[in-house]
Amino acid sequence: MPESFAAEFLKSLFRAAIAAADPARCIPAHLPTPPRGRTVVVGAGKASAAMAKAFEDNWQGGDYSGLVITRYGHGVPCRKIEIVEAAHPVPDARGLEAAARIGELVKGLTEDDLVVCLISGGGSALLTAPAAGITLEDKREVNRQLLACGAPIDEMNCLRKHLSSLKGGRLAAAAHPAQVVSLIISDVPGDDPSVVASGPTVADATTTADALAIVAKYDLQLPDSVRRFLESPQAETPKPGDPRLAHADTRMIAAPAQSLEAAADLARANEFEVVDLGDEVEGEAREVARDQAALALEIAQGRHAVKAPAIILSGGETTVTLRGKGRGGRNAEFALGLAIALKGHPKIAAIAGDTDGIDGSEDNAGAVVLPDTLARAAAKGVDAEARLADNDAYGFFEAVDGLVVTGPTLTNVNDFRAIIIND
């Protein structure tokens, strides 16, 4: 397969994965029955504005109002639902103000009213509503440390829940006794709705003790106000069986597994054998890359039961522990680690990208690795090992024209990785 065709085919697999999680496709079948009373639409996440538009385009239940918060650049014009753009992954004042308004919108409702909550990945940072006594700057400092320490998303969100007035089931509790229907696009391994966006409408099985254990595990230096609150009874979240959550209905409308299957269908249609490693792959990006490179090399060398041409697919969310001062998210770092491990094997190419179109805080979704990637870098004096040591995967792939730039995709079902092994 020529390298130019390999790159385009890899990108087509990525596009198929994204299309499978398009809110316009996923929302209509999951809309709730219209209520006797009011309908209030709220939400947060990178896909929430597109979800709001899909709601408006398909709702047959009469009048409604609402507000959702999305990341800057991810807004979609809506007729009645207000769209607020705010900062992610470190929250800002716009997110703080909008989250407070969402808290007010769901208060004072009756059992005849309906709250439709549109939740997707990124919602935890966007729905920033600190608990009493905790400031926005306190929350920003905690987020910065969590992002740098390499903690997996479930641990990050456990701590976030216990510092919030809306997450960890508190939004649904505030809306009681109204019916709350949450439409969720999952971006987390295992699709646990209590983890997506820190589960604002879902009971929380984790405890303050769990949150404090995470603080100790990563030696987080908490502001005094945050530690005091975590050690207080007020930090505990609504637990399973809480009567305030009795009318909360959670509907998972899109998940990483569906996107992997869409890519697998396209691969099989093009006569590739598919190795699906699943949608729960976690670990340090560079270490996951080494493991997947070893599998790809086994297949390429005929030492595996699966024979080329083959494609290795995987989802999930890797982590990056910051050691250097470079630029680049977890997908670019995975791709760079993979390129180094493959050593320019002539039959292997790959793509890694975040399905929301933004790899960390950069403007790329991820990167493509081709057989000549390392050679082109060396010809330009770019040292792959040194760039990886400096966490500068973005700079590496920028130098070799290997960045994948899609812009915001308006959905988010976590990371997507595909490795092609040609015969």
C-alpha distance (Angstrom), angle and dihedral (degrees) to the residues before:
residue distance angle dihedral
M1 . . .
P2 3.84 . .
E3 3.79 113.1 .
S4 3.80 93.9 -118.3
F5 3.80 90.5 53.3
A6 3.83 91.5 45.3
A7 3.80 90.6 54.2
E8 3.79 92.8 49.1
F9 3.80 93.4 45.6
L10 3.81 90.8 50.6
K11 3.80 89.4 51.6
S12 3.82 90.2 49.5
L13 3.81 89.4 55.5
F14 3.81 88.7 51.4
R15 3.81 91.1 49.6
A16 3.82 90.9 50.2
A17 3.80 90.2 53.0
I18 3.80 91.7 50.6
A19 3.81 93.8 46.1
A20 3.81 91.0 55.0
A21 3.81 89.0 62.7
D22 3.82 97.9 44.3
P23 3.83 107.2 137.7
A24 3.82 90.2 -139.1
R25 3.79 87.4 62.4
C26 3.80 98.3 39.3
I27 3.82 106.3 39.7
P28 3.86 105.1 62.1
A29 3.81 99.0 66.2
H30 3.81 92.9 50.4
L31 3.79 103.2 49.5
P32 3.83 113.2 126.4
T33 3.78 128.6 -121.6
P34 3.82 111.0 -84.4
P35 3.82 113.4 -102.0
R36 3.79 130.9 -126.1
G37 3.78 89.5 -119.4
R38 3.79 136.1 33.8
T39 3.81 127.8 -28.0
V40 3.81 116.1 -143.6
V41 3.80 120.3 -175.9
V42 3.80 119.3 -158.0
G43 3.76 133.9 159.2
A44 3.77 151.4 138.7
G45 3.78 137.5 -144.3
K46 3.77 144.2 83.0
A47 3.82 90.2 -75.9
S48 3.81 97.3 38.9
A49 3.82 97.2 99.3
A50 3.80 92.2 50.1
M51 3.81 87.9 46.3
A52 3.81 89.8 52.1
K53 3.79 90.9 52.5
A54 3.81 90.7 48.8
F55 3.82 88.6 50.7
E56 3.82 91.5 51.7
D57 3.80 92.5 46.4
N58 3.81 92.4 53.1
W59 3.83 107.9 28.4
Q60 3.80 113.8 117.2
G61 3.76 97.3 173.6
G62 3.78 105.1 95.7
D63 3.77 129.4 -113.4
Y64 3.80 123.2 9.0
S65 3.80 140.8 161.9
G66 3.75 135.9 -167.8
L67 3.78 154.6 130.3
V68 3.79 133.8 -116.8
I69 3.80 131.1 -174.2
T70 3.79 122.6 -139.8
R71 3.77 137.1 168.3
Y72 3.79 121.4 -82.4
G73 3.79 108.5 -83.2
H74 3.82 93.9 21.4
G75 3.80 98.6 88.8
V76 3.81 123.1 125.6
P77 3.83 122.2 -166.7
C78 3.80 113.3 -107.7
R79 3.80 131.7 -175.6
K80 3.81 102.2 -132.6
I81 3.78 108.0 -2.9
E82 3.79 111.2 86.7
I83 3.80 114.5 -131.0
V84 3.80 118.1 -151.0
E85 3.80 120.2 -171.6
A86 3.80 117.4 -151.3
A87 3.80 141.4 163.7
H88 3.79 126.6 -68.9
P89 3.02 140.0 -142.1
V90 3.83 91.8 7.6
P91 3.85 108.7 41.3
D92 3.80 124.7 -124.2
A93 3.81 139.6 -163.2
R94 3.83 93.7 -87.3
G95 3.79 90.5 57.9
L96 3.79 90.7 45.8
E97 3.81 93.1 52.8
A98 3.81 94.1 44.3
A99 3.81 93.0 48.3
A100 3.80 89.8 52.4
R101 3.80 89.1 52.8
I102 3.80 91.2 50.9
G103 3.79 88.6 53.1
E104 3.80 89.3 54.4
L105 3.83 94.1 45.5
V106 3.81 92.9 61.4
K107 3.78 96.5 47.0
G108 3.79 123.2 100.2
L109 3.81 96.0 22.6
T110 3.80 124.8 144.8
E111 3.77 134.0 -136.8
D112 3.82 88.1 -97.5
D113 3.82 91.4 61.5
L114 3.80 129.3 87.9
V115 3.79 129.7 -145.0
V116 3.80 114.4 -163.1
C117 3.79 108.2 -161.8
L118 3.82 116.5 -162.0
I119 3.80 109.2 -158.8
S120 3.78 132.2 178.0
G121 3.78 139.4 152.2
G122 3.77 114.9 -59.8
G123 3.78 91.2 38.0
S124 3.79 93.5 112.5
A125 3.81 94.5 65.6
L126 3.80 92.8 36.8
L127 3.81 96.3 49.9
T128 3.77 91.8 60.3
A129 3.79 109.4 167.1
P130 3.80 108.2 150.2
A131 3.77 119.1 -150.1
A132 3.80 118.5 -107.9
G133 3.78 112.4 -63.8
I134 3.81 95.2 19.1
T135 3.80 118.4 107.3
L136 3.78 130.1 -147.7
E137 3.79 89.7 -110.3
D138 3.82 89.2 53.5
K139 3.80 89.8 54.1
R140 3.81 91.6 45.8
E141 3.80 91.1 52.8
V142 3.81 92.1 50.0
N143 3.81 90.2 48.7
R144 3.80 92.4 50.1
Q145 3.78 91.5 52.9
L146 3.80 93.2 45.9
L147 3.81 91.5 50.9
A148 3.81 91.9 50.8
C149 3.81 100.1 43.7
G150 3.83 98.9 65.5
A151 3.82 96.1 -119.0
P152 3.83 115.1 161.1
I153 3.79 117.8 -113.2
D154 3.81 95.9 -102.0
E155 3.80 91.3 57.4
M156 3.80 92.6 44.8
N157 3.77 91.2 51.5
C158 3.79 94.0 45.3
L159 3.78 88.8 61.9
R160 3.81 93.4 41.5
K161 3.82 91.9 53.3
H162 3.76 93.0 57.0
L163 3.79 93.1 51.7
S164 3.81 96.3 50.0
S165 3.78 137.6 87.3
L166 3.84 92.0 -152.1
K167 3.81 109.4 29.3
G168 3.78 127.2 79.3
G169 3.82 93.6 45.9
R170 3.79 95.7 -49.5
L171 3.82 94.6 116.6
A172 3.81 91.5 57.5
A173 3.80 90.3 44.7
A174 3.81 89.6 53.8
A175 3.83 90.3 51.6
H176 3.83 94.1 52.2
P177 3.04 128.1 157.6
A178 3.83 90.8 26.8
Q179 3.78 119.9 93.3
V180 3.81 109.9 -101.8
V181 3.81 118.7 -158.1
S182 3.78 114.5 -174.5
L183 3.79 119.3 -160.8
I184 3.79 106.4 -162.0
I185 3.79 134.4 -167.3
S186 3.78 104.8 -163.0
D187 3.79 123.7 -137.0
V188 3.79 97.6 166.9
P189 3.80 133.2 91.3
G190 3.79 109.0 -98.8
D191 3.82 93.8 16.9
D192 3.80 92.8 -110.4
P193 3.84 104.1 174.8
S194 3.80 90.3 -151.2
V195 3.81 88.8 63.3
V196 3.83 100.2 44.3
A197 3.82 105.0 97.2
S198 3.82 86.9 -13.6
G199 3.82 91.1 -66.9
P200 3.83 103.8 -87.6
T201 3.81 91.8 -177.8
V202 3.81 100.2 31.7
A203 3.80 129.5 85.7
D204 3.79 113.0 -105.3
A205 3.79 120.1 -131.0
T206 3.81 93.2 -173.8
T207 3.78 121.6 91.5
T208 3.78 139.9 -147.1
A209 3.80 86.4 -103.7
D210 3.81 88.4 59.5
A211 3.80 90.2 49.7
L212 3.80 92.5 50.4
A213 3.82 90.3 48.1
I214 3.82 88.9 56.6
V215 3.79 89.7 50.6
A216 3.80 89.4 53.4
K217 3.81 94.3 43.0
Y218 3.81 92.9 58.3
D219 3.81 95.9 30.4
L220 3.79 90.9 -123.4
Q221 3.79 114.5 -170.5
L222 3.78 101.0 -137.1
P223 3.80 124.4 -164.4
D224 3.82 110.0 -107.7
S225 3.82 92.0 -111.9
V226 3.80 91.4 54.7
R227 3.78 94.6 49.6
R228 3.81 92.2 47.1
F229 3.78 91.2 52.0
L230 3.83 93.8 46.4
E231 3.79 89.4 53.8
S232 3.83 92.5 51.0
P233 3.84 127.8 87.6
Q234 3.82 89.6 -118.9
A235 3.80 90.4 70.5
E236 3.81 93.0 69.1
T237 3.81 115.9 106.7
P238 3.84 130.5 -139.9
K239 3.79 108.9 -78.1
P240 3.83 132.3 -147.0
G241 3.79 108.4 -72.0
D242 3.79 94.7 30.7
P243 3.84 104.8 148.9
R244 3.81 91.4 -139.4
L245 3.80 88.3 68.2
A246 3.81 95.4 47.9
H247 3.83 92.3 107.1
A248 3.81 95.9 45.5
D249 3.81 115.2 116.7
T250 3.82 119.3 -171.7
R251 3.81 121.5 -158.3
M252 3.81 121.1 -175.0
I253 3.80 103.3 -150.4
A254 3.82 100.8 173.5
A255 3.78 133.8 13.9
P256 3.81 139.4 174.3
A257 3.80 93.6 -101.9
Q258 3.82 90.9 63.3
S259 3.79 90.8 52.9
L260 3.80 92.8 48.5
E261 3.79 89.5 50.9
A262 3.81 91.6 51.3
A263 3.81 89.5 53.8
A264 3.80 90.8 45.2
D265 3.80 90.7 53.5
L266 3.80 90.5 53.3
A267 3.80 91.4 47.2
R268 3.80 92.9 50.6
A269 3.80 90.5 47.6
N270 3.80 86.0 58.9
E271 3.83 91.6 50.6
F272 3.79 99.0 -104.0
E273 3.77 121.5 140.6
V274 3.80 108.5 -127.0
V275 3.78 127.8 -136.1
D276 3.81 106.3 -169.5
L277 3.80 111.5 -165.5
G278 3.79 91.0 -175.4
D279 3.76 136.4 -116.8
E280 3.80 99.5 -79.8
V281 3.80 101.8 73.2
E282 3.80 110.3 142.8
G283 3.79 137.2 165.5
E284 3.80 138.8 85.5
A285 3.81 107.7 -28.6
R286 3.80 95.0 -128.7
E287 3.80 92.3 48.2
V288 3.81 93.0 48.9
A289 3.82 86.7 49.5
R290 3.81 91.6 54.9
D291 3.80 91.5 50.3
Q292 3.80 93.8 48.9
A293 3.81 91.9 44.8
A294 3.81 88.9 55.2
L295 3.81 90.4 53.1
A296 3.80 92.3 47.6
L297 3.81 91.1 50.1
E298 3.81 91.0 50.4
I299 3.79 90.1 54.8
A300 3.82 93.2 44.1
Q301 3.82 90.8 51.1
G302 3.81 93.5 48.5
R303 3.81 93.3 -113.9
H304 3.82 95.6 120.5
A305 3.80 133.4 74.4
V306 3.81 88.4 -120.6
K307 3.78 112.0 76.1
A308 3.79 129.5 -152.0
P309 2.95 137.3 -70.0
A310 3.78 85.3 65.3
I311 3.79 140.7 141.0
I312 3.79 126.4 -146.3
L313 3.82 112.3 -150.7
S314 3.78 128.6 -171.3
G315 3.77 141.6 162.0
G316 3.77 135.4 -176.0
E317 3.77 130.1 94.5
T318 3.76 124.8 -72.4
T319 3.78 122.8 -164.8
V320 3.79 135.4 -133.0
T321 3.77 122.2 -147.0
L322 3.79 105.7 -153.0
R323 3.78 112.5 -124.1
G324 3.81 101.4 148.8
K325 3.77 139.4 37.6
G326 3.81 101.2 -112.5
R327 3.79 131.4 112.1
G328 3.77 129.7 -103.4
G329 3.78 143.9 95.0
R330 3.76 130.5 -119.5
N331 3.81 95.6 -84.4
A332 3.79 95.0 53.4
E333 3.81 88.7 45.6
F334 3.81 90.3 51.1
A335 3.82 89.7 49.9
L336 3.80 92.7 49.5
G337 3.78 92.2 47.8
L338 3.79 88.9 48.7
A339 3.81 93.0 49.8
I340 3.81 90.8 52.4
A341 3.80 92.8 48.2
L342 3.82 93.6 47.2
K343 3.84 92.0 51.1
G344 3.79 92.7 -152.0
H345 3.81 97.0 -54.5
P346 3.82 104.7 -169.6
K347 3.81 96.2 -135.7
I348 3.81 101.7 46.6
A349 3.82 130.9 81.9
A350 3.79 131.4 161.7
I351 3.78 148.7 -176.3
A352 3.80 130.6 -153.1
G353 3.78 121.8 -175.5
D354 3.78 144.4 154.1
T355 3.80 109.4 -115.5
D356 3.81 90.9 -136.9
G357 3.81 88.6 65.2
I358 3.80 94.9 -117.7
D359 3.80 121.3 95.0
G360 3.77 102.8 -154.8
S361 3.79 108.0 -53.6
E362 3.81 99.4 -28.0
D363 3.81 130.4 98.5
N364 3.81 95.9 -110.4
A365 3.78 129.9 83.8
G366 3.78 92.2 -145.4
A367 3.78 139.6 -68.5
V368 3.80 145.0 -80.0
V369 3.82 123.9 -128.2
L370 3.81 117.9 -154.1
P371 3.81 130.0 178.9
D372 3.81 91.5 -100.4
T373 3.83 96.8 44.7
L374 3.81 95.5 103.7
A375 3.81 92.8 42.7
R376 3.81 92.2 52.1
A377 3.78 90.1 48.7
A378 3.80 92.7 50.1
A379 3.80 90.6 49.2
K380 3.81 87.9 58.1
G381 3.77 93.7 46.2
V382 3.81 93.6 -107.8
D383 3.81 113.1 146.1
A384 3.81 109.7 -147.9
E385 3.81 95.2 -162.9
A386 3.81 92.5 49.2
R387 3.82 91.7 48.5
L388 3.81 91.1 50.7
A389 3.81 91.2 49.2
D390 3.81 88.3 53.0
N391 3.83 93.8 46.4
D392 3.82 87.0 -118.5
A393 3.79 101.0 138.0
Y394 3.81 90.5 135.0
G395 3.79 91.4 57.5
F396 3.80 91.4 47.0
F397 3.80 95.6 52.4
E398 3.79 92.6 40.1
A399 3.81 87.6 58.8
V400 3.82 93.0 52.8
D401 3.83 97.1 38.6
G402 3.78 90.7 -113.7
L403 3.79 101.5 128.4
V404 3.81 117.8 118.6
V405 3.81 108.6 -141.3
T406 3.80 117.7 -175.3
G407 3.79 102.8 148.7
P408 3.82 117.8 -133.4
T409 3.82 109.6 -25.0
L410 3.84 93.1 -163.1
T411 3.78 92.6 -128.5
N412 3.79 134.4 73.3
V413 3.80 128.2 -158.0
N414 3.78 97.0 152.8
D415 3.80 128.8 -105.4
F416 3.78 126.9 -14.3
R417 3.78 124.9 -157.9
A418 3.80 129.7 179.5
I419 3.80 127.5 176.9
I420 3.82 118.9 -168.5
I421 3.80 119.1 -152.7
N422 3.80 111.0 -169.2
D423 3.80 124.8 -157.4
